Structure formats: C-alpha cells, structure tokens
Amino acid sequence: MNKALGLLIPVLVGIGLWLIPVPNGLDPKGWQLFSIFVPTILGIVFKPLPMGAIALLGLLVTTLTGVLDLANEGLTGFSSPVIWLIVYVFFIARGVIKSQLGIRIAYLFVRLLGRRTLGLGYGIVLTELIIAPVVPSNSARAGGVMFPILKAIAESLGSNPVDGTEKKVGSFLTQVCYQGNVITSAMFLTAMAANPMAQAIAAKQGIIITWANWFLAALIPGILSIFIIPLVIYFIYPPQEKKLPEAVTIAKRKLNEMGPMSSSELTMSGIFCFLLFSWMFGEYWGISSTTTALIGLCLLLLTNVLTWKDVLNEHEAWHTFCWMAVLVMMSTYLEKFGFIDWFSNSMSRFVQGWSWYYAFSALTLIYFYSHYFFASNTAHVSSMYAAFLAVCLSVGTPPLLAALCLGFFSSLFSSTTHYANSAAAVLFGTNYVPISAWWGIGLVVSFINLAIWFGAGGIWWKILGIW
C-alpha cells in the first residue's frame, strides 16, 4: 500500500471514531483511547512505517490529546514483566544459537523427522504437547524453548528472512509452532498463566474446575486440532520445500562434523536445563517466569556464552519491546477506563431473552473475537471472563460447560493476531511471517478451531455429561 494512504486511512478512522458521541455509561477516556487504539492497529497492519514507529506515534497521540499522562500512564507498558520476558527470551535464543547448541538440536530434529517439512511441523507441535503440562508459561515455551530450536532448524535448511528464503520452510514452521502453542495452552490447566485465573473466577461462581476435568474435556478437540491445524497451514500457507530428500543425510554429516559438544554447548545446555526446570517449578518458590529468564540471561553473560555487545545487537528484541509495550499499555488502559466493562455489559443486554444455546454461542464468539482488543491472555481473562461467565449462567447455560468453554477459548483466541500474547510477539519477531499472512492464517485457524471445539468438542462434552 502507498505510504501516504497507509497513514491517511488510520488517521481518518481515528478522527471519525473520536467525533462519535461517547456511548452512555462509558468514561470518555475509554472511548477516546479506543479511537487511538484502532488507528494504531490499522497503522501496524498497513505498515506505512515500521511497527515500532507506528506504536510510538500512537503513544504520542495519547499524550498530546491528554488521554494519558506520559510519565505515570503512557510509559507503564515498558515496565511490564511480560514485555521484559519477551526481550529476555530473545537473548536466551541468541545464546542457544551462538553456542551452536541450537544447531545441534536442529540437526537431531532433522535427522529424525526431516524427510518432509510437514513431518518437521508435527515434530514441533508434539514437542509443545509434551512440555505444555509442566511449563506453565506459554511465553516461556514458545520463546525460551521452541523459538531457538525453530530458528536453528529453519536456518540449517537454508531458510532465513535476511536473504529472502523465509518461505522455503521457516514461515510454515513458525506458524505451526505458534498455533501449536495456542492449542496446547488450551489443553492443560497448567499450560498457561491465565488458565488457573479462570479456574479461580469460576470457583467464585460455584463451579469447580480441576486439572483432570479440564484435561479430559479438552482431550478430543485438542488432539483433533493438533492433527488438523498443521495440515490446514500446510495447504493455505505451504512451504516452498515440501520434501527434503537430502536433509537427513546432510543432518547426519553435519552432526559428525560437529563432533562432541563444545564447552560452550555444555554450558548452554546446563543453563537451558536450569531454565526449563525453573519454568516448571519456579512459581511454587515465588520465582516468576520473567525472573527465571533474567537469571538465565545473567548466567549467559557471566559464563561468556553471550557478550553485552550480543545483547545490544539483538535488534529484533528491542524493536519488539517498543511496539509490544505500547499495545500492552493501551489494552490495559482500555480495561481501566471501563471500555471492556461497557463492551461486556452491552453484549449481555444483547442476548437477554435468547435460548441458552444461541445466547451461549453468541457470547463465546464475541468473547473469542474481542481478543483483537487485547495484547495479553491474562488481561483478557481478568477483565472479561467473570462477566461473560455470569451472563452465560444467567441465560441457563450448564455451568461447567460455560466455565470450561470460555477457559479453552481464553487460549484459542490468541490464534488471531501477531500481538495476541507474548508468544506471538516473540515468534512474529523472527520476521518469517508478515503481518498480512499472520492475520489471514489466524482468522482461518480461528474458524477451524471453533468448528472443532464446538462440533467434536460439543459431542464429546455431551458424552462426558458436561451438558
């Protein structure tokens, strides 16, 4: 799109929204911030300027219009632990790659599954499935564990956005990795930080969710999604290299050439194992995922696996830091200014008087696609889950069905955008998948996931007696 037009459209949309009278019951600042948030997203999509620049323009407008105070409100996103987790995992991934450990793991992957690109995709998703129940952070899994492996596999097969070969295999594998992360986050109560939050909110409304009934209800639709979604991506966003006849032979030869693990690889392996262990159990000791990542980065610097120059040169980390921090801040203040509550209440009035089945279907779809307003699963759940659950119950929806379905969708709705959560920001930051493709694939995947979880899931939940 023409640069001038790409700037003009968001500006006109923003002015149009700003001039619309503030809806009854809504804080004017909530509507004004929404009028800035939407053009910012449009600017990021049309890309007349780099995303970081568009985000900073959005931040500037919030300040100049008086919607937010820059010092006390506008810059709060830059201090978010979630944002710093994203930055840290970029550095950890750099350590895995620089030490050559990532290349070794990549060649092992290719040696086992490298005859077809689709096989590599399923290998990545199955790895996600195995570690998801014990790593309670989707960001840590995607960024700290899968991202360096994914990047090393793609580069070992000659696929790199720097030289224009990203579509060879890397673009496909990136989307499979991310959508696999979204699905596994929905399958286990312990796979994503917002899931226990949903569990606690449901308990306050008298609905008991356990690890077992969550997993059992998610089992069949989850397995179907894990099998179907990589195939869908394979057909709608295919890799240029579908068969890799020489890949296994090359991987074996490269592993022989690498020989035994170097001291740098051994050091990185130890730090990597520490990170994985801490992400699994650190929350029980009061050590957050972000703190764990910071410890890992400091260990990499102390052991000289990384240098400070490596940290400064990790441009994508700092670029992602800028645009993601602004979007997280905006979505946070949309909630604080009451826009999300107003939206939820408007939806509840919309379905009053409907039969529970139609009302529940409409509410879950609205809950799902309202994630376009959010840059965090946790923020979405904390601001909307309780309200939507209460409305679902008020129209007669079976309680456990409502609580679990909204809980599953609290992960699945992240399939949609490149800012949907911190895992999306990390994998989008690899530059393997452009925004237009990310949003297009995300929309198609969201339709298919909804069909699977409403269709096969609904039948399975009927068998289980959930409704």
C-alpha positions in Angstrom: 0.0 0.0 0.0 1.1 3.6 -0.7 2.8 5.1 2.3 0.7 8.2 2.3 -2.5 6.2 2.0 -1.4 3.8 4.7 -1.1 6.8 7.1 -4.2 8.6 5.9 -6.7 5.7 6.4 -5.8 5.2 10.1 -5.9 8.9 10.7 -9.4 9.3 9.2 -10.7 6.3 11.1 -9.3 7.7 14.3 -10.9 11.1 13.7 -14.2 9.5 12.8 -14.3 7.4 16.0 -13.2 10.4 18.1 -16.1 12.5 16.8 -18.7 9.9 17.5 -20.6 10.8 20.8 -19.4 8.8 23.8 -21.8 5.9 24.4 -23.9 6.2 27.6 -22.3 4.7 30.7 -18.7 4.9 29.3 -15.9 7.0 30.6 -15.0 9.5 27.8 -11.3 8.5 28.1 -12.2 4.9 27.4 -13.8 5.8 24.1 -11.0 8.3 23.2 -8.4 5.6 23.9 -10.3 3.2 21.7 -10.3 5.9 19.0 -6.5 5.8 19.2 -6.0 2.1 19.6 -7.9 1.2 16.4 -5.9 3.5 14.1 -2.7 2.3 15.8 -3.6 -1.3 14.9 -4.6 -0.3 11.4 -1.2 1.5 11.0 0.6 -1.6 12.1 -1.4 -3.7 9.6 -0.9 -1.3 6.7 2.7 -0.7 7.7 3.4 2.8 6.2 6.2 2.9 8.8 7.9 0.2 10.9 5.7 -1.1 13.7 7.8 0.5 16.4 7.4 3.9 14.8 3.6 3.4 14.4 3.3 2.4 18.1 5.3 5.4 19.2 3.0 7.7 17.1 0.1 6.1 18.9 1.7 6.8 22.3 2.4 10.4 21.2 -1.3 10.9 20.3 -2.5 9.5 23.7 -0.2 12.1 25.3 -0.9 15.1 23.2 -4.7 14.6 23.4 -4.5 14.3 27.2 -6.0 10.8 27.3 -2.9 9.5 29.2 -0.2 11.1 31.2 3.1 10.1 29.6 5.1 9.7 32.8 2.5 8.0 35.0 0.5 6.1 32.4 1.8 6.1 28.9 5.2 4.5 29.7 3.8 1.8 32.1 4.0 -0.8 29.3 7.7 -0.5 29.2 7.9 -1.8 32.8 5.6 -4.8 32.3 7.2 -8.1 33.4 5.6 -9.7 30.4 7.3 -7.4 28.0 10.7 -8.0 29.6 10.1 -11.7 29.4 9.8 -11.3 25.6 13.0 -9.4 25.5 14.9 -11.9 27.7 13.9 -14.9 25.6 15.3 -13.3 22.5 18.6 -13.1 24.3 18.4 -16.7 25.5 17.6 -17.8 22.0 20.7 -15.9 20.8 22.7 -17.9 23.3 21.4 -21.2 22.1 22.2 -20.3 18.5 25.6 -18.7 19.2 26.8 -21.6 21.3 25.9 -24.0 18.4 23.6 -26.0 20.8 20.6 -24.9 18.7 22.2 -26.1 15.5 23.0 -29.4 17.1 19.4 -29.8 18.3 18.1 -28.7 14.9 20.2 -31.4 13.1 18.9 -34.0 15.6 15.4 -33.0 14.8 16.0 -33.0 11.1 17.7 -36.4 11.3 14.6 -37.9 12.9 11.9 -36.1 11.0 13.5 -34.2 8.1 12.2 -36.1 5.1 9.2 -33.9 4.8 8.6 -30.3 6.0 5.1 -31.4 7.3 6.9 -34.0 9.5 9.1 -31.4 11.0 5.9 -29.3 11.7 4.3 -32.2 13.6 7.6 -32.8 15.5 7.5 -29.2 16.7 3.8 -29.5 17.8 4.4 -32.8 19.6 7.3 -31.3 21.4 5.0 -28.5 22.5 2.4 -31.1 23.6 4.9 -32.9 25.8 6.3 -29.9 27.7 3.0 -27.9 27.9 1.6 -29.6 31.1 4.8 -28.8 33.1 5.8 -25.4 31.7 3.1 -23.0 33.0 4.0 -20.2 30.7 3.1 -20.3 27.0 5.6 -17.4 26.5 8.5 -19.4 28.1 7.7 -22.5 26.0 7.4 -20.6 22.7 10.2 -18.1 23.3 12.6 -19.9 25.6 12.3 -23.5 24.4 10.8 -23.7 20.9 12.0 -20.4 19.3 15.7 -21.2 19.3 15.1 -24.7 18.1 12.7 -23.5 15.4 15.1 -20.8 14.2 18.1 -23.2 14.1 16.1 -25.8 12.1 15.0 -23.2 9.6 18.5 -21.8 9.1 20.1 -25.2 8.9 17.7 -25.9 6.0 18.7 -22.6 4.3 15.6 -20.7 5.2 16.3 -17.2 6.5 14.3 -13.9 6.2 17.6 -12.0 5.8 18.2 -13.4 2.4 14.6 -13.7 1.3 14.3 -17.5 1.7 11.9 -17.4 4.7 9.1 -19.2 2.7 11.3 -22.2 2.0 10.4 -23.8 5.3 10.7 -21.2 8.1 7.4 -19.4 7.5 5.4 -22.6 7.7 7.3 -23.9 10.7 6.8 -20.6 12.6 3.1 -20.6 12.1 2.8 -24.3 13.1 4.9 -23.6 16.2 2.8 -20.7 17.2 -0.6 -22.3 16.5 0.6 -25.5 18.3 1.4 -23.4 21.3 -2.1 -21.9 21.3 -3.7 -25.3 21.2 -1.6 -26.9 23.9 -2.2 -23.9 26.1 -5.9 -24.7 25.9 -5.5 -28.4 26.6 -3.9 -28.2 30.1 -4.9 -26.2 33.2 -1.2 -25.7 33.9 -0.1 -24.7 30.4 -0.9 -21.0 30.5 -0.9 -18.5 33.3 -4.5 -17.3 32.7 -6.0 -20.8 33.0 -5.7 -21.0 36.8 -7.1 -17.5 36.9 -10.2 -18.7 35.0 -10.4 -21.6 37.4 -10.4 -19.3 40.4 -13.0 -17.0 38.9 -15.3 -20.0 38.1 -14.9 -21.2 41.7 -16.2 -17.9 43.0 -19.4 -18.5 40.9 -19.7 -22.1 42.4 -18.1 -24.0 39.5 -15.4 -26.5 40.3 -12.7 -26.9 37.7 -9.9 -29.5 38.3 -6.8 -30.3 36.3 -8.4 -33.7 35.4 -11.8 -32.4 34.2 -10.2 -29.6 32.2 -7.8 -32.1 30.5 -10.5 -34.7 29.9 -12.9 -32.2 28.3 -10.1 -30.7 26.2 -8.6 -34.1 25.1 -10.6 -35.0 22.0 -11.0 -31.5 20.5 -7.3 -30.7 21.4 -6.0 -33.8 19.7 -8.1 -33.1 16.6 -6.8 -29.5 16.5 -3.2 -30.7 16.8 -3.7 -33.1 13.9 -5.8 -30.8 11.6 -4.3 -27.3 12.1 -0.8 -28.1 10.8 -2.4 -29.7 7.7 -4.5 -26.5 7.2 -1.5 -24.3 7.4 0.4 -26.6 5.1 -2.3 -26.1 2.4 -3.1 -22.4 2.9 0.5 -21.2 3.6 2.6 -24.0 2.1 6.4 -24.2 2.4 8.3 -23.9 -0.8 10.2 -27.1 0.1 7.7 -29.8 0.9 10.1 -32.7 0.5 13.6 -32.7 1.9 15.2 -35.8 0.4 18.8 -34.8 1.2 18.0 -33.3 4.6 18.5 -36.4 6.7 21.9 -37.2 5.0 23.0 -33.6 5.4 22.0 -33.6 9.1 23.9 -36.8 9.8 27.0 -35.4 8.1 26.8 -32.1 9.9 26.5 -33.8 13.3 29.6 -35.9 12.5 31.5 -32.8 11.5 30.5 -31.0 14.8 31.8 -33.9 16.8 31.5 -33.9 20.6 29.7 -31.0 22.4 32.0 -28.0 23.0 32.4 -26.3 26.4 30.1 -23.5 25.2 27.4 -26.0 24.2 27.7 -27.8 27.5 27.4 -24.5 29.4 24.4 -23.5 27.4 22.8 -27.0 27.9 23.2 -26.6 31.7 21.6 -23.1 31.7 18.9 -24.3 29.3 18.0 -27.2 31.7 18.0 -24.8 34.6 15.6 -22.5 32.7 13.3 -25.4 31.8 13.3 -26.7 35.4 12.7 -23.2 36.8 9.9 -22.5 34.4 8.3 -25.8 35.5 8.6 -25.3 39.3 9.7 -21.7 39.9 6.2 -20.4 40.5 5.9 -22.6 43.6 9.0 -20.9 45.0 7.9 -17.4 44.2 10.2 -17.1 41.2 8.3 -15.8 38.2 8.9 -16.7 34.6 10.4 -13.3 33.9 12.8 -13.6 36.9 13.8 -17.0 35.7 14.6 -15.6 32.2 16.6 -12.7 33.8 18.6 -15.2 35.8 19.3 -17.2 32.6 20.5 -14.1 30.8 22.8 -13.1 33.6 24.3 -16.6 33.6 24.9 -16.4 29.9 26.7 -13.1 30.4 28.7 -14.4 33.4 29.8 -17.6 31.5 30.6 -15.5 28.4 28.2 -17.5 26.2 26.9 -14.1 25.4 28.6 -10.7 25.5 27.0 -7.4 26.2 27.5 -6.5 22.6 25.4 -9.5 21.6 22.6 -8.1 23.8 22.9 -4.7 22.3 22.9 -6.1 18.7 19.7 -8.2 19.2 17.7 -5.6 17.2 14.5 -7.5 16.9 14.3 -7.8 20.7 14.4 -4.1 21.2 12.1 -3.5 18.2 9.5 -5.9 19.7 10.0 -4.3 23.1 8.9 -0.9 21.6 5.7 -1.9 19.8 4.5 -4.6 22.2 4.9 -2.3 25.2 2.7 0.4 23.7 0.0 -2.1 22.7 0.0 -3.8 26.1 -0.3 -0.3 27.8 -3.2 0.6 25.5 -5.1 -2.6 26.1 -4.5 -2.3 29.9 -6.0 1.2 30.0 -8.9 0.3 27.8 -9.8 -2.0 30.7 -9.0 0.6 33.4 -11.1 3.2 31.7 -14.1 0.9 31.6 -14.3 0.2 27.9 -14.1 -3.5 28.4 -16.8 -3.5 31.1 -19.0 -1.3 28.9 -18.5 -3.7 26.0 -19.3 -6.8 28.2 -22.4 -5.2 29.6 -23.6 -4.2 26.1 -23.2 -7.8 24.9 -25.1 -9.2 28.0 -28.1 -6.9 27.2 -27.9 -8.0 23.5 -28.6 -11.7 24.3 -31.2 -11.3 27.1 -34.3 -13.4 26.3 -32.5 -15.8 23.9 -32.5 -19.6 24.5 -29.3 -20.6 26.3 -27.8 -22.4 23.4 -28.0 -19.5 21.0 -27.1 -17.0 23.7 -24.1 -19.1 24.8 -22.9 -19.5 21.2 -23.1 -15.8 20.5 -21.4 -14.9 23.8 -18.5 -17.2 23.3 -18.0 -15.9 19.7 -18.0 -12.3 21.0 -15.6 -13.3 23.8 -13.3 -15.0 21.3 -13.1 -12.2 18.7 -12.9 -9.4 21.2 -9.3 -10.6 21.7 -8.4 -8.2 18.8 -8.6 -5.5 21.5 -6.0 -7.3 23.7 -2.3 -7.9 23.8 -2.4 -10.4 26.7 -4.4 -13.6 27.5 -4.2 -12.7 31.2 -5.6 -9.2 30.7 -8.5 -10.6 28.6 -9.4 -13.2 31.2 -9.1 -10.9 34.2 -11.3 -8.2 32.6 -14.0 -10.3 30.7 -14.1 -13.9 31.9 -16.2 -13.3 35.0 -18.7 -11.1 33.3 -19.2 -13.4 30.3 -19.4 -16.5 32.6 -22.1 -14.7 34.7 -24.2 -13.8 31.6 -23.9 -17.4 30.2 -25.2 -18.7 33.6 -28.0 -16.2 33.7 -29.4 -17.4 30.4 -29.3 -21.1 31.5 -26.1 -22.4 30.1 -24.9 -25.6 32.0 -22.3 -24.2 34.5 -19.3 -26.5 33.8 -19.8 -26.2 30.1 -19.8 -22.4 30.2 -16.7 -22.2 32.5 -14.6 -24.8 30.6 -15.5 -23.5 27.1 -14.7 -19.9 28.0 -11.5 -21.3 29.6 -10.5 -23.1 26.4 -11.2 -20.1 24.3 -9.1 -18.0 26.6 -6.1 -19.6 24.9 -7.6 -20.4 21.4 -8.5 -16.8 20.7 -4.7 -16.0 20.6 -4.6 -17.6 17.1 -5.7 -14.3 15.6 -3.0 -11.6 15.7 0.7 -11.1 16.0 0.2 -9.2 19.3 -2.3 -11.6 20.8 0.1 -12.6 23.5 3.9 -12.5 24.3 4.4 -15.8 22.5 3.0 -14.3 19.3 5.3 -11.2 19.7 8.4 -13.4 20.0 7.7 -15.7 17.0 6.4 -12.8 14.9 9.7 -11.0 15.7 11.6 -13.7 13.7 10.3 -11.9 10.6 9.4 -15.2 8.9 5.7 -14.4 8.6 4.5 -10.9 7.5 1.5 -9.3 9.3 -1.0 -9.8 6.5 -0.2 -13.6 6.4 -0.2 -13.8 10.2 -3.7 -12.2 10.4 -5.1 -14.2 7.5 -3.8 -17.5 8.8 -5.0 -16.6 12.2 -8.5 -15.9 11.0 -8.8 -19.2 9.1 -7.3 -21.2 12.0 -9.8 -19.5 14.4 -12.7 -20.6 12.3 -11.5 -24.2 12.2 -10.7 -24.3 15.9 -14.2 -23.0 16.7 -15.7 -25.7 14.4 -13.6 -28.4 16.1 -14.2 -27.3 19.7 -17.9 -26.5 19.2 -18.5 -29.5 16.9 -16.5 -32.5 18.0 -16.0 -30.9 21.4 -19.7 -30.4 21.9 -20.3 -34.1 21.2 -17.5 -35.2 23.5 -18.8 -32.9 26.3 -22.3 -34.4 25.8 -20.8 -37.9 26.2 -19.0 -36.7 29.4 -22.2 -35.3 30.8 -21.0 -31.7 30.9 -24.2 -30.6 29.3 
